[in-house]
Amino acid sequence: MFFLIGFHIKTMKKDLGINMNVTDKKKRVNELPTLDQVLLVEDVLQNIDDSLIPIIQLKKKLSRKLKENTLMTILDYLESMNKITITPKGITWIVNTNTRLRKAIDTGLCH
């Protein structure tokens, strides 16, 4: 289950399936993103030319259409995993996999 930040307890209970009838649970399962959808959004965000992309442009760059709720769930998940930052101007990918940078951060620049 994805961790959704900023929602109050009542919403979290609903998302976790607490006090929901069978119809609500089936509906919620249909709204959850698949791994393919999450990877698709990650790939687009990692490979953008600009450092910042508005959500509207992100929707246009996706090779297939995602429902608004699904996309927002994916973005909330990526933000909670510290892979992206969402600002009023757009979304920025913040994960850096450069091993030299990681080594410099771990050991420091001065010996």
Contacts in CASP RR format, 6 or more apart in sequence:
PFRMAT RR
TARGET T0000
AUTHOR 0000-0000-0000
METHOD contacts of the structure
MODEL  1
MFFLIGFHIKTMKKDLGINMNVTDKKKRVNELPTLDQVLLVEDVLQNIDD
SLIPIIQLKKKLSRKLKENTLMTILDYLESMNKITITPKGITWIVNTNTR
LRKAIDTGLCH
1 15 0 8 1.000
1 16 0 8 1.000
2 32 0 8 1.000
2 73 0 8 1.000
2 76 0 8 1.000
2 77 0 8 1.000
2 80 0 8 1.000
3 76 0 8 1.000
3 77 0 8 1.000
3 80 0 8 1.000
4 11 0 8 1.000
4 12 0 8 1.000
4 15 0 8 1.000
4 73 0 8 1.000
4 76 0 8 1.000
4 80 0 8 1.000
5 76 0 8 1.000
5 79 0 8 1.000
5 80 0 8 1.000
7 15 0 8 1.000
13 19 0 8 1.000
14 20 0 8 1.000
14 24 0 8 1.000
14 28 0 8 1.000
15 28 0 8 1.000
17 24 0 8 1.000
17 25 0 8 1.000
17 28 0 8 1.000
20 28 0 8 1.000
31 67 0 8 1.000
31 69 0 8 1.000
31 70 0 8 1.000
31 73 0 8 1.000
32 70 0 8 1.000
32 73 0 8 1.000
33 66 0 8 1.000
33 70 0 8 1.000
33 73 0 8 1.000
33 74 0 8 1.000
33 77 0 8 1.000
37 66 0 8 1.000
37 70 0 8 1.000
37 74 0 8 1.000
38 74 0 8 1.000
38 77 0 8 1.000
38 78 0 8 1.000
40 62 0 8 1.000
40 63 0 8 1.000
40 64 0 8 1.000
41 58 0 8 1.000
41 62 0 8 1.000
41 66 0 8 1.000
41 71 0 8 1.000
41 74 0 8 1.000
41 75 0 8 1.000
41 78 0 8 1.000
42 78 0 8 1.000
42 83 0 8 1.000
44 58 0 8 1.000
44 61 0 8 1.000
44 62 0 8 1.000
45 53 0 8 1.000
45 58 0 8 1.000
45 78 0 8 1.000
45 83 0 8 1.000
45 84 0 8 1.000
45 91 0 8 1.000
45 93 0 8 1.000
46 93 0 8 1.000
46 95 0 8 1.000
48 61 0 8 1.000
48 93 0 8 1.000
51 92 0 8 1.000
52 87 0 8 1.000
52 89 0 8 1.000
52 90 0 8 1.000
52 91 0 8 1.000
52 92 0 8 1.000
53 61 0 8 1.000
53 90 0 8 1.000
53 91 0 8 1.000
53 92 0 8 1.000
54 89 0 8 1.000
54 90 0 8 1.000
54 91 0 8 1.000
55 71 0 8 1.000
55 75 0 8 1.000
55 90 0 8 1.000
55 91 0 8 1.000
58 71 0 8 1.000
58 91 0 8 1.000
59 66 0 8 1.000
59 71 0 8 1.000
66 74 0 8 1.000
75 84 0 8 1.000
75 86 0 8 1.000
75 91 0 8 1.000
78 84 0 8 1.000
79 85 0 8 1.000
79 86 0 8 1.000
82 94 0 8 1.000
82 95 0 8 1.000
83 93 0 8 1.000
83 94 0 8 1.000
83 95 0 8 1.000
84 91 0 8 1.000
84 92 0 8 1.000
84 93 0 8 1.000
84 94 0 8 1.000
85 91 0 8 1.000
85 92 0 8 1.000
85 94 0 8 1.000
96 102 0 8 1.000
END
